[in-house]
Amino acid sequence: MTLQEITMMVESMGLPCAYRFFPEKKVPPLPFIVFYYPNNDDFSADNINYVPILNLNVELYTKSKDIELEDSVEAVLTENGFYFEKTESYLPTEHMYEVLYEMQFIRSKDGK
């Protein structure tokens, strides 16, 4: 997948979304999604990176536990062929829930 395709996939979830964070004073009301690539896990050998593998985090923020919304996010990830690990946290200082989906994908060579 290209990075552009990942962005389009996240946008198709129908929620406000941003790469890494929303600009200060422009954070939309809950719920919203933030996604980013925390690091890579390339397949390599003999000092050559053969397959560029990016780790992808998709964070869903909600005011309260919303299983139906989580199901719809997970359906989009599954439809796009992602296996994901899911964790949940409550952020008491922000008064909101964070559901984190961690996954990997092979970045297309064109790098978009």
Secondary structure as a PSIPRED ss2 file (coil, helix, strand):
# PSIPRED VFORMAT (PSIPRED V4.0)

   1 M C   1.000  0.000  0.000
   2 T C   1.000  0.000  0.000
   3 L H   0.000  1.000  0.000
   4 Q H   0.000  1.000  0.000
   5 E H   0.000  1.000  0.000
   6 I H   0.000  1.000  0.000
   7 T H   0.000  1.000  0.000
   8 M H   0.000  1.000  0.000
   9 M H   0.000  1.000  0.000
  10 V H   0.000  1.000  0.000
  11 E H   0.000  1.000  0.000
  12 S C   1.000  0.000  0.000
  13 M C   1.000  0.000  0.000
  14 G C   1.000  0.000  0.000
  15 L C   1.000  0.000  0.000
  16 P C   1.000  0.000  0.000
  17 C E   0.000  0.000  1.000
  18 A E   0.000  0.000  1.000
  19 Y E   0.000  0.000  1.000
  20 R C   1.000  0.000  0.000
  21 F C   1.000  0.000  0.000
  22 F C   1.000  0.000  0.000
  23 P C   1.000  0.000  0.000
  24 E C   1.000  0.000  0.000
  25 K C   1.000  0.000  0.000
  26 K C   1.000  0.000  0.000
  27 V C   1.000  0.000  0.000
  28 P C   1.000  0.000  0.000
  29 P C   1.000  0.000  0.000
  30 L C   1.000  0.000  0.000
  31 P C   1.000  0.000  0.000
  32 F E   0.000  0.000  1.000
  33 I E   0.000  0.000  1.000
  34 V E   0.000  0.000  1.000
  35 F E   0.000  0.000  1.000
  36 Y E   0.000  0.000  1.000
  37 Y C   1.000  0.000  0.000
  38 P C   1.000  0.000  0.000
  39 N C   1.000  0.000  0.000
  40 N E   0.000  0.000  1.000
  41 D C   1.000  0.000  0.000
  42 D C   1.000  0.000  0.000
  43 F E   0.000  0.000  1.000
  44 S E   0.000  0.000  1.000
  45 A E   0.000  0.000  1.000
  46 D C   1.000  0.000  0.000
  47 N C   1.000  0.000  0.000
  48 I E   0.000  0.000  1.000
  49 N E   0.000  0.000  1.000
  50 Y E   0.000  0.000  1.000
  51 V E   0.000  0.000  1.000
  52 P C   1.000  0.000  0.000
  53 I E   0.000  0.000  1.000
  54 L E   0.000  0.000  1.000
  55 N E   0.000  0.000  1.000
  56 L E   0.000  0.000  1.000
  57 N E   0.000  0.000  1.000
  58 V E   0.000  0.000  1.000
  59 E E   0.000  0.000  1.000
  60 L E   0.000  0.000  1.000
  61 Y E   0.000  0.000  1.000
  62 T E   0.000  0.000  1.000
  63 K C   1.000  0.000  0.000
  64 S C   1.000  0.000  0.000
  65 K C   1.000  0.000  0.000
  66 D C   1.000  0.000  0.000
  67 I H   0.000  1.000  0.000
  68 E H   0.000  1.000  0.000
  69 L H   0.000  1.000  0.000
  70 E H   0.000  1.000  0.000
  71 D H   0.000  1.000  0.000
  72 S H   0.000  1.000  0.000
  73 V H   0.000  1.000  0.000
  74 E H   0.000  1.000  0.000
  75 A H   0.000  1.000  0.000
  76 V H   0.000  1.000  0.000
  77 L H   0.000  1.000  0.000
  78 T H   0.000  1.000  0.000
  79 E H   0.000  1.000  0.000
  80 N C   1.000  0.000  0.000
  81 G C   1.000  0.000  0.000
  82 F C   1.000  0.000  0.000
  83 Y C   1.000  0.000  0.000
  84 F C   1.000  0.000  0.000
  85 E E   0.000  0.000  1.000
  86 K E   0.000  0.000  1.000
  87 T E   0.000  0.000  1.000
  88 E E   0.000  0.000  1.000
  89 S E   0.000  0.000  1.000
  90 Y E   0.000  0.000  1.000
  91 L E   0.000  0.000  1.000
  92 P C   1.000  0.000  0.000
  93 T C   1.000  0.000  0.000
  94 E C   1.000  0.000  0.000
  95 H C   1.000  0.000  0.000
  96 M E   0.000  0.000  1.000
  97 Y E   0.000  0.000  1.000
  98 E E   0.000  0.000  1.000
  99 V E   0.000  0.000  1.000
 100 L E   0.000  0.000  1.000
 101 Y E   0.000  0.000  1.000
 102 E E   0.000  0.000  1.000
 103 M E   0.000  0.000  1.000
 104 Q E   0.000  0.000  1.000
 105 F E   0.000  0.000  1.000
 106 I E   0.000  0.000  1.000
 107 R C   1.000  0.000  0.000
 108 S C   1.000  0.000  0.000
 109 K C   1.000  0.000  0.000
 110 D C   1.000  0.000  0.000
 111 G C   1.000  0.000  0.000
 112 K C   1.000  0.000  0.000
